[in-house]
Structures are given as C-alpha cells and as structure tokens.
C-alpha cells in the first residue's frame, strides 16, 4: 500500500506541475490495483484532456464524477470535456453543479468562468471569476478574466478598474493593455500612450508583446486623431505576428472557389428540417452584425443566443469527415451526400440549451456566411440576414481587429491587401448565392441603416416574420450580454462617425482601394 500511495503522490505532483504525460503514465499504472479510485481516473482524465485525447478524457472524467460526485473540481473538469465535445447544454449543467458544490479552489473557479464565457453565460462567468479574485486577489490573470466578463455585461467602468489592477500586478500581461484601450475613447488629458510607448521599447523582439502593445497604441492614437501614427503602429503589430500564423487551413481563394462551385447544386430538391425559430445574422466581421443582432433581439419574442459555433460543428459532424479542420476540401466534397434534414434537426437540438425560452433566437456568427447556402438547405424556414458595409470600411475594420490568434481562418486580417482579397471572395460568393437562391437571404446596407434607422429596421423585422415593436428602435437599452468586439459601441445609439472611416488614412490605404476596384468593387472617392 505504501508503494501505491507513493505512486499516487507522484501522479498528483506531476499533474500539479502540468507534466501531463508523466501524470497520466503514473496514474494508469495504478488502475489495475485501484480501478474504483476517483482520483486516479481524475488524473488520467485531465491529463488526457490536455493531450487532446477526448475519448480517454471523457471516459475517465465521467468515471471520476460517478465515483465521487461531491468534488467541485471533478465536476468542473467534466464540464470542460463536455464542452470540448460540443455538448454545451450538459457542460453548463455540470458547471452549475460545480458552483453549487461551493467551489473554493481559484483554479477551478477560473475554469468554470471560462466555460461560462464560451457558453455565452456571462452573468454566471462574472460570479465565478469574482469568487476566484476574492480568493487570490494578487493573481493578474483572474482580474483580466473578470474584466472581460464585466465588459460583456456592460459594466465598463468596473472592467477598466480590473484591467488596471491586472496591469498593476503584472505590467507584462499584454492583452490587458489592449483591452483597457478598447474599453473607452481615449482623450488628450486621459490616455495610456506614454506607458504603452515605454513598454514597446522594453518588449522589442517579443512578437506577442509587439502585437498587443502596438494595437493598443493604434487604438489610442486613432482616438486622439493621430491617424498616421495609428496606422504605423497597426502595421507594426500585424507584421510582427505574421510568422506565427496557423497555416493549416484551406487557403482563402481555394475555399471561395469551392463554395462558388458547390452553390448551384444547392438548388436540387431535398428535405430539410422545418422550424422558424433561428434567425441567422451573417456577414464579414466588423460589418455591423452585432448592431443588427441587438436590434432584432430587442424584440420581446427574440432571445439573443450570441455567436454560436453550432452550425459549423453539426455540419462537420453530419458530414462524417474526420479531418482536422472545420471547413476543408474533404468536408465540402461531402455536400453531395449530405442529409439536410438530419443536419437541420441536429442543429436545433444542439441549440436547445442556449436558444432561450422565447419563440425565436438569433445566431450571430458572422462567418456563418460561409455556410449560408447549407443553412438554407438544412433549415428552409429559417431567416438569414446578411450585413453589407462599405468595402473599404469593412476591410480596414478587419485589418484593425485582432481575432482569435490560434485560428487560421483569420490569417487574411494580418495584411491589408490580403483582407481586400478576402473581401473579394466574400463578395463573389454572396453574389452567387443571390443568383442561385434569390430573396432567400436579406442583405442590409449598414450605411442605409445608419442613415434611415426606422425604415431599414421595419423591413428587417418584417423579413424575420415578427410583429413590429418599438423596442427595436431603442436597441441601446438591450441589457443582454455582448461578448464581441462591439461590446462597448452597441450600448450607444447609432452614430454616423463610423461612415467612411477609411478616408482618415489617406494614401496609406491607396493599395487596398486599387485592389478592390480592379476586382470589380466600386469605391466612392
């Protein structure tokens, strides 16, 4: 028994040191002698999860929770593996169970906060992160995580305070500097430029620091009207991260070629799953999709479900293709044999937990435009709304935005001309969809919405099959959480300063303008 205790202690120590292979090996050596030991299964499960072995993680973490259902940390890790397996409803249920078990470990609470954030449960996330901060007030990352959840819930002042506390504890927590800059408009008498410039000099040669700090400077200089300085820091930031990009995804031009090629086949008769519940809001990122989502979800019959990955996940699952990327050539080739009714039903079932108790819900994942034709086939009664914004403004806004660093689907956004080429692919594909299925997708001009809010909003609400409600004109009062890059802006009424923003950069964007014009996109002078 003493030898068993020693080996278990070694496994626990390796787990705490994040030595996943050693922890798993040590714990697995105990299984034949201790098959009903919850801790052994927990160590194997967590290690397997970190090693991306979801099958083993699922099996052992389930066993750990069955053997010891009273451990909050076991429930949290079980919730985590369920989320990785795209079982969002069950994941939230287990996270709730962990919270009810009165989790007191800050790392467990942080895990639960991240899970809630990924599931768009931002009020619950604040509760988890706040409890973690109370337990370990000197841990910078916990303050940052709390700040991001507070921002999603519209608590901007408190979010800024948490960012400052994070930076105070760890000035090299680079993301906090960018988030703080984005939380409010910087003013000549109140900004962080001097601190950021000093940190940039100290962090030379560090790609991550260069990325975040220069993007923060870009935002602050832009707010201060120093557009040439802003653009220079933007280019420095994006260029620094180019060597780090994930190149595993299908190149953008090949992806758009494949989608355009597939689109005519979507006219063939095939049954889908009939429901009017979802309203898909799609378009290029940074084109105004969050604004449209806030308008529609201000209607009393509509729940805001956030940016859901459910349709891409179910499309991949139903395709039966086991390749590593969500949208690759093999997956697209499977469309000819797709069971559209099964796909539509799977999507609706997967959204049960997040769709709310109202008759309708919004699914506002901009990149669902890549799946728009497939959505139309699988869910023939669902409404689809596509935002269109001035091409130059769209491209510049995408170039300015920092998307998920680990995703290869945003590689285009690290180069202004690549962003323009991506826009040309988007434009070509959306025009093809309109040719093949005219009227199926409502396209709305962001500029028209800003210039004549009520007329465009009434047309939008009618397209969605909803009775008119005046709340849709007062979207800034919508209290639903927002976790997108527009979390601050959409809590204010519509403003016109977002129109023709690209012109402030003058000849610095001449190359983009010429690229778009050569691609057949008209650009106003």
C-alpha positions as CSV (number, residue, x, y, z in Angstrom):
1,X,0.0,0.0,0.0
2,X,2.8,2.4,0.7
3,X,4.2,1.9,-2.8
4,X,0.7,2.6,-4.2
5,X,0.5,5.8,-2.1
6,X,3.9,6.9,-3.3
7,X,2.9,6.4,-7.0
8,X,-0.3,8.2,-6.5
9,X,1.5,11.1,-4.9
10,X,3.9,11.2,-7.8
11,X,0.9,11.3,-10.2
12,X,-0.7,14.2,-8.3
13,X,2.7,16.1,-8.2
14,X,3.1,15.6,-12.0
15,X,-0.4,16.8,-12.6
16,X,0.2,19.9,-10.5
17,X,3.3,20.6,-12.4
18,X,1.4,20.2,-15.7
19,X,3.5,17.3,-16.7
20,X,0.7,15.6,-18.5
21,X,2.5,12.5,-19.9
22,X,4.1,11.7,-16.6
23,X,0.9,12.2,-14.6
24,X,-1.1,10.0,-17.0
25,X,1.5,7.2,-17.0
26,X,1.8,7.2,-13.2
27,X,-2.0,7.1,-12.8
28,X,-2.6,4.5,-15.4
29,X,-0.1,2.2,-13.6
30,X,-2.4,2.3,-10.6
31,X,-5.6,1.3,-12.5
32,X,-5.4,-2.4,-12.2
33,X,-4.9,-2.2,-8.4
34,X,-7.2,0.8,-7.8
35,X,-10.0,0.6,-10.5
36,X,-12.5,2.4,-8.3
37,X,-10.3,5.2,-7.2
38,X,-11.9,8.5,-8.3
39,X,-8.6,10.4,-8.0
40,X,-6.8,8.1,-10.4
41,X,-9.5,8.5,-13.0
42,X,-9.4,12.3,-12.5
43,X,-5.7,12.5,-13.1
44,X,-5.9,10.4,-16.2
45,X,-8.9,12.3,-17.5
46,X,-7.4,15.8,-17.0
47,X,-4.0,14.7,-18.5
48,X,-5.8,13.1,-21.5
49,X,-7.8,16.3,-22.0
50,X,-4.7,18.4,-22.1
51,X,-3.2,15.9,-24.5
52,X,-6.3,16.3,-26.8
53,X,-7.3,12.7,-26.2
54,X,-11.0,13.5,-25.8
55,X,-12.2,9.8,-25.8
56,X,-10.0,8.9,-22.8
57,X,-10.7,12.2,-21.1
58,X,-14.5,11.7,-21.5
59,X,-14.3,8.1,-20.2
60,X,-12.2,8.8,-17.1
61,X,-13.7,12.1,-16.1
62,X,-17.1,10.6,-16.3
63,X,-15.9,7.7,-14.0
64,X,-14.3,10.2,-11.6
65,X,-17.6,12.1,-11.2
66,X,-19.6,8.9,-10.8
67,X,-17.3,7.6,-8.1
68,X,-17.1,11.0,-6.3
69,X,-19.9,13.3,-7.2
70,X,-19.2,15.8,-4.4
71,X,-15.9,17.3,-5.8
72,X,-16.3,20.7,-7.4
73,X,-13.0,20.3,-9.3
74,X,-14.1,16.9,-10.7
75,X,-17.4,18.5,-11.9
76,X,-15.6,21.4,-13.4
77,X,-13.2,19.3,-15.5
78,X,-16.1,17.1,-16.5
79,X,-17.9,20.2,-17.7
80,X,-14.8,21.2,-19.6
81,X,-14.6,17.9,-21.5
82,X,-18.3,18.1,-22.3
83,X,-17.8,21.5,-23.8
84,X,-14.8,20.2,-25.9
85,X,-17.2,17.5,-27.2
86,X,-19.6,20.3,-28.2
87,X,-22.2,19.2,-25.6
88,X,-22.9,22.8,-24.4
89,X,-26.1,22.1,-22.6
90,X,-24.6,19.4,-20.5
91,X,-21.5,21.4,-20.0
92,X,-23.4,24.3,-18.4
93,X,-25.4,21.9,-16.2
94,X,-22.1,20.4,-14.8
95,X,-20.6,23.8,-14.3
96,X,-23.7,24.8,-12.4
97,X,-23.3,21.7,-10.3
98,X,-19.7,22.6,-9.6
99,X,-20.7,26.1,-8.4
100,X,-23.4,24.6,-6.2
101,X,-20.8,22.3,-4.6
102,X,-19.3,25.6,-3.4
103,X,-16.0,25.5,-5.3
104,X,-13.3,27.2,-3.3
105,X,-10.3,26.5,-5.5
106,X,-9.4,29.6,-7.6
107,X,-8.2,27.5,-10.5
108,X,-11.5,25.5,-10.5
109,X,-13.5,28.8,-10.4
110,X,-11.4,30.2,-13.2
111,X,-12.1,27.1,-15.3
112,X,-15.8,27.5,-14.6
113,X,-15.6,31.2,-15.6
114,X,-14.0,30.3,-18.9
115,X,-16.6,27.6,-19.6
116,X,-19.5,30.0,-18.9
117,X,-17.8,32.6,-21.1
118,X,-17.5,30.1,-24.0
119,X,-21.2,29.2,-23.5
120,X,-22.3,32.9,-23.5
121,X,-23.3,32.7,-19.9
122,X,-21.6,36.0,-19.0
123,X,-23.5,36.7,-15.8
124,X,-22.5,33.3,-14.4
125,X,-18.9,33.9,-15.6
126,X,-18.7,37.2,-13.6
127,X,-19.8,35.3,-10.5
128,X,-17.2,32.6,-10.9
129,X,-14.3,35.0,-11.7
130,X,-15.3,37.3,-8.9
131,X,-15.2,34.5,-6.4
132,X,-11.7,33.5,-7.7
133,X,-10.4,37.0,-7.4
134,X,-11.7,37.2,-3.8
135,X,-9.7,34.1,-3.0
136,X,-6.5,35.1,-4.8
137,X,-6.5,38.9,-5.2
138,X,-2.9,39.0,-6.3
139,X,-3.3,36.9,-9.4
140,X,-3.3,39.1,-12.5
141,X,-5.0,36.7,-15.0
142,X,-8.0,36.4,-12.7
143,X,-8.5,40.1,-12.8
144,X,-8.3,40.2,-16.5
145,X,-10.8,37.4,-17.0
146,X,-13.2,39.2,-14.6
147,X,-12.7,42.3,-16.7
148,X,-13.6,40.6,-19.9
149,X,-16.8,39.2,-18.4
150,X,-17.7,42.6,-16.9
151,X,-17.3,44.2,-20.3
152,X,-19.6,41.6,-21.9
153,X,-22.2,42.6,-19.3
154,X,-21.9,46.3,-19.9
155,X,-20.1,47.1,-16.7
156,X,-17.4,49.2,-18.4
157,X,-16.1,51.2,-15.5
158,X,-15.6,48.2,-13.3
159,X,-14.0,46.3,-16.2
160,X,-11.5,49.1,-16.7
161,X,-10.6,49.0,-13.0
162,X,-10.0,45.3,-13.2
163,X,-7.7,45.8,-16.2
164,X,-5.7,48.4,-14.3
165,X,-5.4,46.0,-11.3
166,X,-4.2,43.3,-13.7
167,X,-1.6,45.6,-15.2
168,X,-0.5,46.8,-11.7
169,X,0.1,43.2,-10.7
170,X,1.8,42.2,-14.0
171,X,2.7,45.0,-16.4
172,X,3.7,42.3,-18.9
173,X,0.1,41.0,-19.2
174,X,0.0,42.3,-22.7
175,X,-3.7,41.6,-23.5
176,X,-4.8,43.8,-20.6
177,X,-3.3,46.9,-22.2
178,X,-5.2,46.4,-25.4
179,X,-8.5,45.6,-23.7
180,X,-8.1,48.7,-21.5
181,X,-7.5,50.9,-24.5
182,X,-10.6,49.5,-26.2
183,X,-13.0,50.0,-23.2
184,X,-13.5,53.7,-23.8
185,X,-12.4,56.5,-26.1
186,X,-9.1,58.0,-25.1
187,X,-8.7,61.7,-24.6
188,X,-5.7,64.1,-24.7
189,X,-6.0,64.6,-21.0
190,X,-6.6,60.9,-20.2
191,X,-4.8,58.1,-22.1
192,X,-2.1,55.5,-21.8
193,X,0.2,56.5,-24.6
194,X,3.3,57.2,-22.5
195,X,3.0,53.9,-20.6
196,X,2.5,52.0,-23.8
197,X,5.4,53.6,-25.7
198,X,7.7,52.8,-22.8
199,X,6.6,49.2,-22.8
200,X,7.0,48.9,-26.5
201,X,10.7,49.8,-26.2
202,X,11.2,47.3,-23.4
203,X,9.5,44.5,-25.3
204,X,11.3,44.6,-28.6
205,X,11.8,41.2,-30.1
206,X,8.7,39.7,-28.4
207,X,6.0,39.1,-31.1
208,X,3.2,38.8,-28.6
209,X,4.1,42.0,-26.8
210,X,4.7,43.8,-30.0
211,X,1.2,42.7,-31.3
212,X,-0.8,43.7,-28.3
213,X,1.1,46.9,-27.3
214,X,1.1,48.3,-30.8
215,X,-2.6,47.5,-31.3
216,X,-3.3,49.4,-28.1
217,X,-1.2,52.3,-29.4
218,X,-3.1,52.2,-32.7
219,X,-6.4,52.4,-30.8
220,X,-5.3,55.3,-28.6
221,X,-3.7,57.3,-31.4
222,X,-6.8,56.8,-33.5
223,X,-8.9,58.2,-30.7
224,X,-6.6,61.2,-30.5
225,X,-6.9,61.8,-34.2
226,X,-3.3,60.9,-35.0
227,X,-4.1,58.6,-37.8
228,X,-0.7,58.3,-39.5
229,X,0.8,57.2,-36.1
230,X,-2.1,54.9,-35.6
231,X,-1.7,53.2,-38.9
232,X,2.1,52.8,-38.5
233,X,1.5,51.0,-35.1
234,X,-1.2,48.9,-36.7
235,X,1.1,47.7,-39.4
236,X,3.9,47.0,-36.9
237,X,1.6,44.9,-34.8
238,X,0.2,42.8,-37.6
239,X,3.6,42.3,-39.3
240,X,5.1,41.1,-36.0
241,X,2.6,38.2,-35.8
242,X,2.7,37.1,-39.4
243,X,5.4,34.5,-38.8
244,X,3.3,32.9,-36.0
245,X,0.2,32.3,-38.1
246,X,-1.6,28.9,-38.2
247,X,-1.2,27.9,-41.9
248,X,-3.1,24.6,-41.6
249,X,-6.4,25.7,-43.0
250,X,-7.6,25.7,-46.7
251,X,-6.3,28.9,-48.4
252,X,-9.0,31.5,-48.8
253,X,-9.0,31.6,-52.6
254,X,-9.4,27.8,-52.8
255,X,-12.2,27.9,-50.2
256,X,-14.2,30.6,-52.0
257,X,-13.6,28.8,-55.3
258,X,-15.0,25.6,-53.8
259,X,-18.0,27.3,-52.3
260,X,-18.9,29.1,-55.5
261,X,-18.6,25.8,-57.4
262,X,-20.8,24.0,-55.0
263,X,-23.6,26.6,-54.8
264,X,-25.6,25.7,-58.0
265,X,-26.0,22.1,-56.6
266,X,-28.0,23.5,-53.7
267,X,-31.0,24.1,-55.9
268,X,-31.7,20.4,-56.1
269,X,-34.8,19.3,-54.2
270,X,-34.0,17.7,-50.8
271,X,-35.9,17.8,-47.5
272,X,-34.7,20.0,-44.6
273,X,-35.8,20.4,-41.0
274,X,-38.7,22.8,-40.7
275,X,-38.6,25.4,-37.9
276,X,-38.9,29.2,-37.9
277,X,-37.0,29.6,-34.5
278,X,-33.5,30.6,-35.7
279,X,-32.6,33.9,-37.2
280,X,-29.1,33.8,-38.7
281,X,-27.2,37.1,-38.8
282,X,-24.2,36.8,-41.1
283,X,-21.6,38.9,-42.9
284,X,-18.0,39.9,-42.9
285,X,-16.7,40.5,-39.4
286,X,-16.8,44.2,-38.3
287,X,-19.6,45.0,-40.7
288,X,-22.4,45.7,-38.2
289,X,-23.7,42.2,-37.5
290,X,-23.7,42.9,-33.7
291,X,-25.8,46.0,-34.3
292,X,-28.4,44.0,-36.3
293,X,-28.4,41.3,-33.6
294,X,-29.1,43.9,-30.9
295,X,-31.9,45.4,-32.9
296,X,-33.6,42.0,-33.6
297,X,-33.1,40.7,-30.0
298,X,-34.6,43.8,-28.6
299,X,-37.9,42.3,-29.8
300,X,-39.7,40.6,-26.9
301,X,-40.2,37.4,-28.9
302,X,-36.4,37.0,-29.7
303,X,-33.6,35.7,-27.5
304,X,-30.0,36.6,-28.2
305,X,-28.0,33.4,-28.3
306,X,-24.7,35.0,-29.2
307,X,-22.1,33.8,-31.7
308,X,-22.8,30.1,-31.9
309,X,-20.4,27.6,-33.4
310,X,-23.2,25.0,-33.5
311,X,-24.0,25.0,-37.3
312,X,-20.3,24.6,-38.3
313,X,-19.9,21.9,-35.7
314,X,-23.0,20.0,-36.7
315,X,-22.2,20.4,-40.4
316,X,-18.8,18.8,-39.8
317,X,-20.3,16.0,-37.6
318,X,-23.1,15.1,-40.1
319,X,-20.6,15.2,-43.0
320,X,-18.8,12.2,-41.4
321,X,-15.5,13.7,-42.4
322,X,-12.9,13.3,-39.6
323,X,-10.3,15.7,-40.9
324,X,-8.8,18.2,-38.5
325,X,-10.2,21.5,-39.9
326,X,-13.9,22.5,-39.8
327,X,-14.1,23.6,-43.5
328,X,-11.7,21.8,-45.8
329,X,-11.9,20.3,-49.2
330,X,-12.9,16.8,-48.0
331,X,-15.7,18.3,-45.9
332,X,-17.0,20.4,-48.8
333,X,-16.9,17.4,-51.1
334,X,-19.3,15.6,-48.7
335,X,-22.1,18.1,-49.5
336,X,-23.4,15.9,-52.4
337,X,-24.3,13.2,-49.9
338,X,-25.4,15.5,-47.0
339,X,-28.6,14.5,-45.2
340,X,-30.0,18.1,-44.9
341,X,-33.0,17.1,-42.6
342,X,-30.6,15.4,-40.2
343,X,-28.3,18.4,-40.2
344,X,-31.1,20.8,-39.5
345,X,-32.5,18.7,-36.7
346,X,-29.0,18.2,-35.2
347,X,-28.5,22.0,-35.2
348,X,-31.8,22.7,-33.5
349,X,-31.2,20.0,-30.9
350,X,-27.7,21.3,-30.2
351,X,-29.0,24.8,-29.5
352,X,-31.7,23.7,-27.0
353,X,-29.8,25.0,-24.0
354,X,-28.8,28.4,-25.4
355,X,-31.9,29.2,-27.5
356,X,-33.8,30.6,-24.5
357,X,-37.5,30.3,-23.7
358,X,-38.7,32.7,-26.4
359,X,-40.3,31.8,-29.7
360,X,-37.2,32.9,-31.7
361,X,-33.5,33.2,-31.2
362,X,-30.6,34.9,-33.0
363,X,-27.4,33.1,-34.1
364,X,-25.0,35.8,-34.9
365,X,-21.8,34.2,-36.1
366,X,-20.6,36.4,-38.9
367,X,-18.6,33.6,-40.5
368,X,-21.8,31.6,-41.0
369,X,-21.9,33.3,-44.3
370,X,-19.6,30.5,-45.4
371,X,-22.4,28.1,-44.6
372,X,-25.3,30.3,-45.8
373,X,-26.2,28.0,-48.6
374,X,-26.1,25.0,-46.4
375,X,-28.2,26.7,-43.7
376,X,-30.8,27.5,-46.4
377,X,-30.9,23.8,-47.4
378,X,-30.9,22.3,-43.8
379,X,-33.3,24.9,-42.4
380,X,-35.6,26.1,-45.2
381,X,-37.8,28.2,-42.9
382,X,-35.0,29.9,-41.0
383,X,-34.4,33.6,-41.7
384,X,-31.0,34.7,-42.9
385,X,-29.8,38.3,-42.8
386,X,-26.5,39.4,-44.3
387,X,-24.9,42.7,-43.4
388,X,-23.1,44.7,-46.1
389,X,-20.8,47.6,-45.2
390,X,-18.8,49.9,-47.4
391,X,-16.0,47.7,-48.8
392,X,-13.2,50.0,-47.7
393,X,-14.6,50.4,-44.2
394,X,-15.1,46.7,-43.9
395,X,-11.5,45.8,-44.9
396,X,-9.9,48.5,-42.8
397,X,-12.0,47.4,-39.8
398,X,-11.0,43.8,-40.3
399,X,-7.3,44.8,-40.5
400,X,-7.6,46.8,-37.3
401,X,-9.3,43.9,-35.4
402,X,-7.4,41.2,-33.5
403,X,-9.3,37.9,-34.0
404,X,-8.5,34.6,-32.3
405,X,-4.8,34.1,-32.5
406,X,-5.0,30.3,-32.8
407,X,-7.5,30.2,-35.7
408,X,-6.2,30.0,-39.2
409,X,-9.5,31.4,-40.5
410,X,-8.4,35.0,-39.8
411,X,-5.0,34.9,-41.4
412,X,-6.2,37.4,-44.0
413,X,-6.5,40.1,-41.3
414,X,-2.8,40.4,-40.8
415,X,-2.2,42.1,-44.2
416,X,-4.4,44.9,-45.6
417,X,-4.2,43.6,-49.2
418,X,-5.0,40.0,-48.1
419,X,-8.0,41.4,-46.3
420,X,-9.0,43.0,-49.6
421,X,-8.6,39.7,-51.4
422,X,-10.8,38.0,-48.7
423,X,-13.4,40.6,-49.2
424,X,-13.5,40.0,-53.0
425,X,-14.0,36.3,-52.3
426,X,-16.8,37.1,-49.9
427,X,-18.4,39.5,-52.4
428,X,-18.2,36.9,-55.2
429,X,-19.7,34.2,-53.1
430,X,-22.6,36.3,-51.8
431,X,-23.5,37.4,-55.3
432,X,-23.5,33.7,-56.4
433,X,-25.9,32.8,-53.6
434,X,-28.2,35.6,-54.5
435,X,-28.2,34.4,-58.1
436,X,-28.9,30.8,-57.2
437,X,-31.5,31.4,-54.4
438,X,-32.8,35.0,-55.0
439,X,-34.6,36.5,-52.0
440,X,-33.6,33.8,-49.6
441,X,-31.0,36.0,-47.8
442,X,-31.9,39.6,-46.9
443,X,-29.0,41.9,-47.5
444,X,-28.9,45.1,-45.5
445,X,-26.6,48.0,-46.0
446,X,-25.0,49.3,-42.9
447,X,-24.9,52.8,-44.3
448,X,-28.6,52.7,-45.1
449,X,-29.3,51.6,-41.5
450,X,-27.3,54.5,-40.1
451,X,-28.9,57.0,-42.5
452,X,-32.6,55.8,-42.1
453,X,-32.7,53.6,-39.0
454,X,-36.5,53.2,-38.7
455,X,-37.2,52.3,-42.4
456,X,-34.5,49.7,-42.5
457,X,-35.4,48.3,-39.1
458,X,-39.0,47.9,-40.1
459,X,-38.0,46.0,-43.2
460,X,-35.7,43.8,-41.1
461,X,-38.3,42.9,-38.5
462,X,-40.9,42.2,-41.3
463,X,-38.4,39.9,-43.0
464,X,-37.9,38.0,-39.8
465,X,-41.7,37.3,-39.6
466,X,-42.1,39.4,-36.4
467,X,-44.8,41.9,-35.4
468,X,-43.5,45.4,-35.1
469,X,-42.2,46.5,-31.7
470,X,-40.9,50.0,-30.9
471,X,-38.2,48.4,-28.6
472,X,-36.3,47.5,-31.8
473,X,-35.6,51.3,-32.4
474,X,-34.1,51.5,-28.9
475,X,-31.5,48.7,-29.1
476,X,-29.1,50.5,-26.9
477,X,-31.4,49.7,-23.9
478,X,-31.0,46.0,-24.6
479,X,-29.4,44.6,-21.5
480,X,-28.4,41.2,-23.0
481,X,-24.6,40.5,-22.6
482,X,-22.3,41.1,-25.6
483,X,-19.0,39.3,-26.0
484,X,-18.0,40.6,-29.4
485,X,-15.6,43.4,-30.3
486,X,-18.6,45.7,-30.5
487,X,-19.5,45.2,-26.8
488,X,-18.9,48.9,-26.0
489,X,-20.3,50.5,-29.2
490,X,-23.7,48.7,-29.3
491,X,-24.6,50.2,-25.9
492,X,-24.9,53.6,-27.5
493,X,-27.4,54.8,-30.1
494,X,-26.5,54.7,-33.8
495,X,-23.8,57.2,-34.7
496,X,-22.6,58.4,-38.1
497,X,-18.9,58.7,-37.3
498,X,-18.4,55.1,-38.4
499,X,-19.2,56.0,-42.0
500,X,-16.3,56.4,-44.4
501,X,-13.8,56.0,-41.7
502,X,-11.2,54.7,-44.2
503,X,-10.8,58.2,-45.6
504,X,-8.9,59.3,-42.5
505,X,-6.0,57.1,-43.5
506,X,-5.5,59.0,-46.8
507,X,-2.9,57.5,-49.2
508,X,-2.0,54.8,-46.7
509,X,-4.9,52.7,-48.0
510,X,-4.5,53.5,-51.7
511,X,-3.3,50.0,-52.4
512,X,-6.4,48.5,-51.0
513,X,-8.7,50.8,-52.9
514,X,-7.0,49.9,-56.2
515,X,-7.2,46.2,-55.4
516,X,-10.9,46.4,-54.8
517,X,-11.5,48.4,-57.9
518,X,-9.6,46.0,-60.0
519,X,-11.7,43.2,-58.5
520,X,-14.9,44.9,-59.7
521,X,-16.0,46.5,-56.5
522,X,-17.0,50.2,-56.9
523,X,-15.3,52.5,-54.4
524,X,-16.6,56.0,-53.9
525,X,-14.0,58.8,-53.9
